[in-house]
Amino acid sequence: MRFSKAISCCTCFIVGGFSPAFSETIDLPSGLRFGATFSDVQVIAQSQGWELVQTTFNSNAWSVDTMGLTLYFCNHNLATVDDYLAGGFKEFIDTVWALTKEYGSPETNVTHMPLLGRAISSTFKTDRSLDITVQIVERESEMKLWTRTTDTSICDAE
């Protein structure tokens, strides 16, 4: 997830040409916005030269592999954005720390599933109906780091 930089002490790292940091304003890349219709997202994707590919695991999810994004739609509106980040445990800790300073203590879970690996997930509930999850997964000695930001009001609007 791309976050606007509000204070200079936040840790920043470069991912896919954007500099995520953390503040009260959450900016999605290239004009994406929560609640946008799938048609609106297609126009943005086309203008950015992105290829939207429907995922095999969820008919409401579309990936933008060149950006490391997965976009989830609910009621035909953008509700969740997964952002796959470069880095490992240090970047996970830096990200969780920055979000903790902004949103308070997260709900953190540690899991181990024999086929999927080990994972640590920290979820922050904001006062703006946004849930932000940061997760690091280790599988076969490889680390994967990602964030998931969900506007919970979009799916609740049914």
C-alpha positions in Angstrom: 0.0 0.0 0.0 1.2 3.5 -0.8 1.1 5.9 2.1 1.7 9.6 2.1 4.7 10.8 4.0 3.6 13.1 6.8 6.6 13.0 9.2 10.2 12.7 8.3 11.0 10.0 10.9 9.0 7.4 9.1 10.9 4.6 7.4 10.7 4.6 3.6 11.7 2.0 1.1 11.3 2.0 -2.6 8.9 -0.4 -4.2 7.8 -0.4 -7.8 8.7 3.2 -8.2 6.7 4.5 -5.2 8.0 5.5 -1.8 5.6 4.2 0.9 5.6 5.8 4.3 2.9 6.2 6.8 0.5 9.0 7.7 -3.2 9.7 8.2 -3.6 9.9 4.4 -3.5 6.7 2.5 -2.7 7.2 -1.2 -3.3 4.4 -3.7 -1.0 4.4 -6.7 -1.8 6.2 -9.9 -5.2 7.6 -9.1 -6.8 4.5 -7.8 -9.3 5.1 -5.1 -11.4 2.9 -2.8 -15.0 2.7 -4.2 -13.9 3.2 -7.8 -15.9 1.0 -10.2 -14.2 -1.7 -12.1 -14.7 0.3 -15.3 -12.9 3.3 -13.6 -10.0 1.0 -12.6 -9.8 -0.3 -16.2 -9.4 3.2 -17.5 -6.7 4.0 -15.0 -4.9 0.7 -15.7 -5.0 1.4 -19.5 -3.7 5.0 -19.0 -0.8 3.6 -16.9 0.0 0.8 -19.3 -1.0 -1.9 -16.7 -2.4 -5.2 -17.6 -5.2 -6.3 -15.3 -5.3 -10.1 -15.1 -8.1 -11.9 -13.3 -6.7 -14.1 -10.6 -7.3 -17.8 -10.5 -8.0 -17.8 -6.8 -10.8 -15.2 -6.6 -13.2 -14.1 -9.4 -13.4 -10.6 -7.8 -9.6 -10.2 -7.7 -7.4 -8.7 -10.4 -3.6 -8.5 -10.4 -1.3 -5.9 -11.8 1.9 -8.0 -11.8 4.2 -5.1 -13.0 3.2 -3.1 -9.9 3.0 -5.9 -7.4 -0.7 -5.2 -6.7 -3.8 -7.3 -6.4 -7.1 -5.4 -6.5 -10.3 -6.9 -4.9 -13.8 -5.7 -5.8 -17.0 -5.9 -3.8 -20.3 -4.9 -5.3 -18.3 -3.9 -8.4 -16.3 -1.4 -6.4 -12.6 -1.4 -5.4 -12.6 -2.5 -1.7 -9.1 -4.0 -1.0 -5.6 -3.5 -2.4 -2.8 -5.9 -1.7 0.7 -4.5 -2.3 3.6 -6.9 -2.4 6.8 -5.3 -1.1 10.5 -5.9 -1.4 12.3 -6.7 1.8 12.2 -9.1 4.7 11.9 -9.1 8.4 13.5 -5.6 8.9 11.1 -4.0 6.5 8.2 -5.8 8.2 9.2 -4.5 11.7 9.8 -1.0 10.3 6.4 -1.0 8.6 4.6 -2.3 11.7 6.4 0.2 13.9 5.4 3.2 11.7 1.8 2.0 11.6 1.8 1.4 15.4 2.9 5.0 16.0 0.0 6.2 13.8 -2.8 3.9 14.7 -1.9 2.2 18.0 -1.3 -1.4 18.8 -2.3 -3.9 16.1 -3.9 -7.3 16.5 -1.0 -9.7 15.8 -1.1 -13.4 14.9 1.6 -15.9 14.4 0.7 -19.0 12.4 2.3 -22.1 11.0 0.8 -24.2 8.3 2.9 -27.1 7.1 2.2 -26.6 3.4 2.0 -22.7 3.4 4.8 -21.9 5.9 5.1 -19.6 8.8 3.5 -16.1 9.0 3.2 -13.1 11.2 0.3 -10.7 10.5 -0.4 -7.4 12.2 -3.8 -5.8 11.6 -4.6 -2.1 12.3 -8.1 -0.8 12.5 -8.3 2.9 11.7 -11.0 5.3 12.6 -11.8 5.8 8.9 -13.2 2.3 8.2 -9.9 1.1 6.9 -8.2 -2.1 8.0 -4.5 -2.3 7.3 -2.7 -5.7 7.5 1.0 -6.2 7.2 2.1 -9.8 6.8 5.4 -11.6 6.3 5.4 -15.2 5.3 8.4 -17.6 5.3 8.1 -20.6 3.0 11.0 -22.8 2.0 13.5 -20.1 3.3 11.9 -17.4 1.2 10.3 -14.3 2.7 7.3 -12.6 1.2 6.1 -9.2 2.6 2.9 -7.5 1.7 0.3 -5.1 3.0 -3.5 -5.3 2.5 -5.7 -2.3 3.0 -9.5 -2.7 3.0 -12.2 -0.1 3.1 -14.7 -2.0 5.2 -17.5 0.4 4.4 -17.7 -0.7 0.7 -18.7 -4.3 1.3 -20.9 -3.3 4.3 -22.9 -1.0 1.9 -25.1 -3.9 0.6 
